[in-house]
Amino acid sequence: MGVVRPSRSIAASYVVPGPSGVSVRDRLRGLTVEDERVLRLLGRHLGSLASGDLKVRCADGSGHSAGRWAARKRELTSGSSSRWAGSITKSTHDQWALARRCRAAHVRALETGVAMIRHRLSLPVGAPGGKGAPGGYRSKHEWFVKSRRLAALADRLTAVQGDLGAGRVRVVRGGRRLLNTRHHLGEAGLSGQQWRARWEAARWFLSADGESGKRGGNETIRVTLDGEVSIRLPAPLAHLANARHGRYVLASSVEFRHRGGEWADQVGNDLAVAYRVHHDADRGRWYITASWQRPPTPAIPWDTARAAGVVGVDFNADHLACHRLDRHGNPVGGPHRFFFDLSGTAAHRDAQIRHALTRLLHWAEQTGVTAIAVEDLDFSTEKTREKHGRRKRFRQLISGMPTGKLKARLVSMAAVTGIAIVAVDPAYTSRWGDQHWRKPLTTGKRTMTRHDAAAVAIGRRALGHPIRRRTAPPHDDRSDRRGHRTAQTAPGDRRRDGNRPPTTDHAHRSVPPNGTRTRRPSTSTTVRDVRSDQQRVQDPLLLAD
């Protein structure tokens, strides 16, 4: 017999907390030529200040302190204002912290790759792999090539670890991808002028943090309830102002239609609202984005979330496989699938994801459930080519699944509808769901796929039930020791499928101890022919002559 590997421990399910912030966007329509000129000058001036501040912050490294931060802000105030300087230094700090987190993630990826190559090099050539771990390399040539790659990765890991320890990061304002596109304009389908327009727009800085207690929630970029947009110009550009106190009022009017009520409440109560103005160089359009923080709302209790059942969702590369379950873990109805296409541009992929999640939430609202169960997926350790080797299609498959984006968007969109999101451990959901639920739910008119069965398994795990449909029947001579034979419902539920009582007339549950039957004979419900009964009984009046 083969060696039975123990199943890994299953983490407990939990209700995902709601989003802590809101962001909405609207287009700035009707801008005049002077408005666009002022915005370009303002973005270019503040962008140069932001670039210089980022250079100073990267040079400080790990030796940065609060006093150094204050000194940077004082240096920027002379060329802008105190509020603009505060926004620039905060943005610089966030960008440096993000680069440092990415550097740490890169170190973990290199460590994983080095450990995997060393493991495979330690095995004999052609050695088979085990469950969850690949075997040795298939040929001596591949072994030799991987040994050289191990040396290269080890040197790279040493250099990156040195940068991480010293606090050195490498950041490009505007994006490294856009910078490298400059050398491949033909492949990107861009001209030099088009690339330059994108590059300049990406390096502009037109962001202002909000301030509670100030008029409209922001003193630098102010948007009134009527939609008027005004910007406080820095000192070097104060001569361009067309309003009092060095402000410039745009000719465009803003109307946030999506979540406009929430934005109006923030602005009307003078709560902090951050604004960002950005330019789409390809379309020649200007946009403004408003964002604010939500008060932390405690997650609803788990028992409340599963009171009306859940909808189990299995994420796949091209669709969402969903199935509704009641609070006992029983599948209700048939499976639902919401397809999307992740090919094309990033904007197209994002729109496809939002459309699929919108359809999912609408269907969940129609069913009346209060929670949606999803897997807590993370493929960060599965995307390396050192583990899967030549399985390029599989690596592309798991790399193309936007699990993090799907979960984040689903939590944000479900918060509006009042549906809770329950995250479950993804271990064995596809395997056990296919083993226990695919065949029983397949009928002549309904086809269950492996993904549909996985959705049922995810929903049952979120409800606290085991994935398996039924336990094995007890032996004839051990029915009293085996106990209950089903794992379908909770022990305390009424009308639970328990041990059936004997069906004979001499059963101990049918006859009480005194030997007299208390249950009346059941009355037959068969409808008899009334006319046939009347013919059997003779009327005495008819016999008298």
ZIMO-V428142 format. One record per pair of residues at least 12 apart in sequence whose ideal C-beta (glycine too) atoms are under 8 Angstrom apart, sorted by the first residue. I is the first residue (numbers start at 1). J is the second residue. D is the distance in Angstrom with one decimal. If there is no record, write none. Layout:
# ZIMO-V428142
I	J	D
I	J	D
This chain:
# ZIMO-V428142
5	131	6.0
7	427	7.6
7	428	6.8
8	427	6.0
10	425	4.8
10	427	5.7
10	461	7.6
11	376	7.7
11	425	4.2
12	425	7.8
13	302	7.4
13	373	7.6
13	422	5.6
13	423	6.6
13	424	4.5
13	425	7.3
13	461	6.3
13	462	5.2
13	464	7.5
14	302	7.7
14	422	7.2
14	423	5.9
15	299	4.3
15	300	6.3
15	301	7.8
15	302	5.9
15	305	5.6
15	371	7.7
15	420	5.4
15	421	7.1
15	422	5.6
15	423	7.9
16	299	7.3
16	407	7.7
16	411	5.4
16	420	7.7
16	421	4.3
16	422	7.1
16	423	5.3
17	296	7.9
17	297	7.8
17	299	5.0
18	294	7.6
18	297	5.5
18	299	7.3
18	411	6.6
18	415	4.4
19	294	6.7
19	411	6.2
19	412	4.7
19	415	5.7
20	293	6.2
20	294	5.8
20	296	6.6
21	291	6.1
21	292	6.8
21	293	5.2
21	294	6.3
22	259	6.2
22	262	6.3
22	291	6.5
22	292	5.8
22	293	7.9
22	294	6.1
23	289	6.1
23	290	7.2
23	291	4.2
24	256	4.9
24	258	5.2
24	259	5.3
24	260	7.7
24	263	6.3
24	289	7.1
24	290	5.4
24	291	7.6
25	287	5.6
25	288	7.1
25	289	4.6
25	290	7.6
26	254	5.1
26	255	6.3
26	256	5.3
26	257	7.5
26	287	7.0
26	288	5.9
26	290	7.9
27	285	6.0
27	286	7.2
27	287	5.5
27	288	8.0
28	229	7.2
28	250	6.7
28	252	4.2
28	254	7.0
28	277	7.4
28	285	7.8
28	286	4.1
28	287	6.5
28	288	5.7
29	252	5.6
29	253	7.7
30	251	5.8
30	252	4.9
30	253	7.3
31	250	6.4
31	251	6.2
31	252	5.2
31	286	6.0
32	251	5.1
35	250	5.2
35	251	5.7
35	252	7.1
36	286	7.3
38	233	7.9
38	237	7.7
38	240	5.3
38	248	5.6
39	206	7.0
39	277	6.6
39	279	7.5
39	286	6.8
40	204	7.8
41	237	6.2
41	240	7.2
42	206	6.5
42	231	7.0
42	233	6.8
42	234	7.6
42	237	6.1
43	201	7.8
43	204	3.1
43	205	6.3
43	206	4.9
43	277	7.7
43	279	7.4
44	200	7.3
44	204	6.3
45	79	7.9
45	80	7.8
45	234	6.8
45	236	6.5
45	237	6.4
46	80	6.5
46	84	6.4
46	88	6.9
46	204	7.3
46	205	4.0
46	206	6.8
46	234	7.2
47	173	7.6
47	203	4.9
47	204	4.5
47	205	4.5
49	76	5.6
49	79	5.8
49	80	6.1
49	84	8.0
49	88	5.9
49	205	7.3
50	88	5.0
50	91	6.6
50	92	6.6
50	173	6.9
50	205	4.4
51	173	5.4
51	203	7.0
53	72	5.9
53	76	6.2
53	88	5.6
53	89	6.3
53	92	4.9
54	92	4.9
54	95	6.5
54	96	7.3
54	171	6.4
54	173	6.2
56	72	6.1
57	72	7.2
57	92	5.0
57	93	6.9
57	96	5.2
58	96	6.6
58	168	7.4
58	169	6.0
58	171	6.4
60	167	7.9
61	166	5.9
61	167	3.4
61	168	5.9
62	166	6.8
62	167	3.1
63	167	7.3
64	167	7.9
69	89	6.2
69	93	7.3
72	89	5.5
72	92	7.9
73	85	4.8
73	86	6.3
73	89	5.1
76	88	5.7
76	89	6.8
78	235	7.9
79	234	6.9
79	235	7.4
79	236	6.5
80	234	3.9
80	235	7.1
80	236	8.0
81	220	7.7
81	232	6.8
81	234	5.4
81	235	6.8
83	208	6.7
83	209	7.8
83	211	7.7
83	219	6.1
83	220	4.7
83	232	7.3
84	208	7.2
84	220	6.4
84	232	8.0
84	234	5.7
86	209	6.6
87	207	5.7
87	208	5.3
87	209	5.0
87	220	7.1
88	205	6.6
90	209	6.4
91	205	7.3
91	207	6.4
95	171	6.0
95	173	8.0
96	169	6.1
96	171	6.9
99	169	3.9
99	170	7.1
99	171	4.8
100	164	7.6
100	167	7.4
100	169	5.5
103	160	6.7
103	163	6.6
103	164	5.3
103	169	6.0
104	164	6.3
105	380	7.6
106	160	6.0
107	157	7.0
107	160	5.4
107	161	6.0
107	164	5.9
108	380	7.9
109	380	7.8
109	384	6.5
110	153	5.9
110	156	6.2
110	157	4.3
110	160	6.4
111	157	6.6
112	381	6.1
112	384	5.8
112	386	7.4
112	387	7.9
113	153	5.5
113	384	5.3
113	386	4.3
114	150	6.6
114	153	5.2
114	154	5.9
114	157	6.1
116	134	7.7
116	384	6.8
116	386	4.1
116	387	5.3
117	146	5.6
117	149	6.6
117	150	4.6
117	153	7.0
117	386	5.5
118	150	6.7
119	133	7.2
120	134	6.1
120	135	7.3
120	136	5.9
120	137	5.9
120	146	7.0
120	386	7.9
121	136	8.0
121	137	7.5
121	143	6.6
121	146	6.4
121	147	6.2
121	150	6.8
123	135	6.0
123	136	3.5
124	136	5.4
125	137	6.0
125	138	7.3
125	139	6.7
125	140	5.9
125	143	5.8
126	138	6.1
126	139	7.9
134	387	6.3
134	388	7.5
134	389	6.4
173	202	7.7
173	203	5.2
174	199	5.7
174	202	3.9
174	203	4.5
175	202	6.1
178	195	7.9
178	198	6.3
178	199	6.2
178	202	6.0
179	199	7.7
181	195	6.5
182	195	5.9
182	199	7.6
194	281	7.4
194	282	7.6
197	281	4.0
198	281	4.8
198	282	7.4
200	281	7.8
201	278	7.3
201	279	4.5
201	280	7.6
201	281	4.6
204	278	7.6
204	279	7.0
206	221	7.9
206	276	6.5
206	277	4.0
206	278	6.7
207	274	7.2
207	275	7.3
207	276	4.4
207	277	7.8
208	220	3.7
208	221	4.3
208	274	6.7
208	275	5.6
208	276	7.8
209	272	7.5
209	274	5.1
210	271	7.6
210	272	3.2
210	273	4.5
210	274	4.7
210	275	7.7
210	292	6.7
211	272	5.7
212	270	6.8
212	271	5.4
212	272	4.5
213	270	5.8
214	270	6.3
215	270	6.4
216	267	5.2
216	270	6.8
216	273	7.3
217	266	5.7
217	267	5.7
217	270	5.7
217	271	5.1
217	272	5.1
217	273	3.9
217	292	7.5
218	272	7.3
218	273	5.4
218	274	7.0
218	275	6.0
219	232	6.7
220	232	5.0
221	275	4.1
221	277	7.1
222	247	7.9
223	254	5.6
223	267	6.9
223	273	7.7
223	275	6.6
223	288	7.4
223	290	7.0
224	267	7.3
225	264	6.0
225	267	5.9
225	268	6.4
226	253	7.5
227	253	4.0
227	254	4.5
227	255	5.4
228	249	6.5
228	250	8.0
228	253	6.8
228	254	8.0
229	249	7.2
229	250	4.5
229	252	6.3
229	253	7.8
229	254	5.7
229	288	6.7
230	243	6.3
230	247	4.8
230	248	6.6
230	249	4.6
230	250	7.2
231	247	6.6
231	248	5.1
231	250	7.4
231	277	8.0
232	245	7.5
232	246	6.3
232	247	5.5
233	246	5.3
233	247	6.9
233	248	5.6
252	286	7.7
254	288	6.0
256	290	6.3
262	292	8.0
263	290	5.8
263	292	7.6
266	292	5.1
271	292	6.8
272	292	6.3
272	293	7.3
273	290	5.6
273	291	7.3
273	292	4.8
274	290	7.3
274	291	4.9
274	292	6.9
275	288	6.1
275	289	6.9
275	290	5.6
275	291	7.9
276	288	7.1
276	289	4.6
276	291	7.7
277	289	8.0
299	420	7.2
300	420	5.4
302	422	7.5
304	370	7.3
305	370	5.8
305	371	4.1
305	420	4.2
305	422	6.1
306	327	5.9
306	370	7.6
306	371	5.9
306	422	7.5
306	462	6.9
306	463	5.1
306	464	7.4
307	327	6.3
307	370	6.3
308	327	6.9
308	368	5.8
308	369	5.4
308	370	4.7
309	324	6.5
309	325	5.5
309	326	4.5
309	327	5.2
309	332	7.2
309	367	7.8
309	368	7.9
309	369	5.0
309	370	7.8
309	371	7.9
309	463	7.8
310	324	7.8
310	325	5.8
310	369	5.8
310	370	7.9
310	371	4.6
310	372	6.6
310	373	4.8
310	422	6.6
310	459	4.9
310	462	5.2
310	463	6.1
311	323	7.2
311	324	5.2
311	325	7.6
311	360	7.8
311	363	7.8
311	364	5.0
311	367	6.8
311	369	5.3
311	371	7.6
311	372	4.9
311	373	6.9
311	459	6.8
312	324	7.9
312	325	6.3
312	373	4.9
312	454	8.0
312	455	4.0
312	456	5.9
312	457	7.2
312	458	4.0
312	459	2.9
312	460	7.5
312	462	6.9
313	360	6.9
313	372	6.0
313	373	6.6
313	374	5.1
313	455	6.1
313	458	6.8
314	375	7.2
314	429	7.4
314	430	7.6
314	451	4.9
314	452	7.6
314	454	4.3
314	455	4.4
314	458	6.1
315	374	7.1
315	375	6.5
315	377	6.5
315	401	6.5
315	403	5.9
315	406	5.9
316	401	7.6
316	451	5.5
317	342	7.3
317	397	5.5
317	400	6.2
317	401	5.5
318	339	6.1
318	340	6.7
318	341	7.1
318	342	7.2
319	337	5.0
319	338	6.2
319	339	4.3
319	340	6.7
319	356	7.7
319	451	7.6
320	337	6.9
320	338	4.5
320	340	7.7
320	356	5.8
320	357	8.0
320	360	6.0
321	335	6.5
321	336	7.9
321	337	5.7
321	449	6.9
321	451	3.7
321	452	5.1
321	454	6.7
321	455	4.8
322	335	6.8
322	336	4.5
322	337	7.1
322	338	6.9
322	360	6.4
322	363	7.3
322	455	5.6
323	335	5.0
323	336	7.2
323	452	6.0
323	455	4.2
323	456	5.0
323	459	6.4
324	336	8.0
324	367	5.2
324	369	6.5
324	459	7.8
325	456	6.7
325	459	4.1
325	460	6.6
325	463	6.7
327	463	6.6
328	463	7.9
328	465	7.6
328	488	6.8
328	489	4.7
328	490	7.1
328	493	6.7
329	459	7.3
329	460	4.6
329	463	5.2
329	465	3.9
329	488	6.9
329	489	7.6
330	488	7.0
331	437	7.4
331	441	6.2
331	456	5.5
332	367	7.9
334	446	5.2
335	446	7.7
335	448	6.4
335	449	7.6
335	452	3.9
335	455	6.8
336	363	6.1
337	451	8.0
337	452	7.7
338	356	4.6
338	359	5.0
338	360	5.4
338	363	8.0
339	356	7.2
340	352	4.0
340	353	6.1
340	355	6.9
340	356	4.3
342	400	6.0
342	402	7.2
349	402	7.4
350	405	7.9
353	402	6.4
353	405	6.5
353	406	6.2
353	409	6.2
354	409	6.6
354	413	7.8
357	406	7.3
357	409	5.8
357	410	5.4
357	413	5.6
358	413	7.1
360	372	7.5
360	410	7.7
361	413	6.0
361	414	6.2
361	417	5.5
361	419	6.7
364	417	7.8
364	419	5.8
365	417	6.0
365	419	7.3
369	419	7.3
370	418	7.9
370	419	6.5
370	420	6.3
371	419	6.5
371	420	4.4
371	421	7.2
371	422	5.2
371	462	7.0
372	410	7.2
372	414	6.5
372	419	5.8
372	420	7.4
372	421	5.6
372	422	7.1
373	422	4.7
373	423	8.0
373	424	5.8
373	458	5.0
373	459	5.0
373	461	7.3
373	462	3.4
373	463	7.9
374	406	8.0
374	407	6.3
374	410	6.8
374	421	6.3
374	422	7.3
374	423	6.1
374	424	7.3
374	458	7.1
375	423	7.4
375	424	6.1
375	425	7.8
375	426	3.9
375	429	6.5
375	458	6.1
376	407	8.0
376	423	4.1
376	424	6.5
376	425	6.5
376	426	6.4
377	401	7.8
377	403	4.2
377	407	7.7
377	426	5.5
378	403	7.2
378	404	7.9
379	398	4.7
379	399	7.3
379	401	6.9
379	403	6.5
382	398	5.6
383	395	6.2
383	398	6.1
383	399	5.2
407	421	7.8
407	423	7.7
422	462	4.4
424	458	5.7
424	461	4.5
424	462	5.1
425	461	7.1
428	457	8.0
428	467	7.4
429	454	5.0
429	457	4.4
429	458	5.3
429	461	6.9
429	467	7.2
430	450	6.2
430	451	7.6
430	453	7.8
430	454	4.4
430	457	7.6
432	457	5.6
432	467	4.4
432	468	6.9
433	450	7.4
433	453	3.8
433	454	4.2
433	455	7.4
433	456	5.7
433	457	3.3
433	458	7.6
433	467	6.5
434	450	4.7
434	453	4.9
434	454	7.1
436	453	7.7
436	457	7.6
436	467	6.2
436	468	4.9
436	469	4.5
437	453	4.3
437	456	4.6
437	457	6.6
437	467	8.0
437	469	6.2
438	450	6.4
438	452	7.5
438	453	4.0
440	469	6.2
441	453	7.2
441	456	7.3
465	487	7.2
466	487	5.3
468	487	6.3
469	487	7.8
469	488	7.3
470	485	7.3
470	486	5.4
470	487	6.5
470	488	6.7
471	485	6.0
471	486	6.7
471	487	5.4
473	485	5.8
479	499	7.5
484	498	6.4
484	499	7.2
485	499	7.7
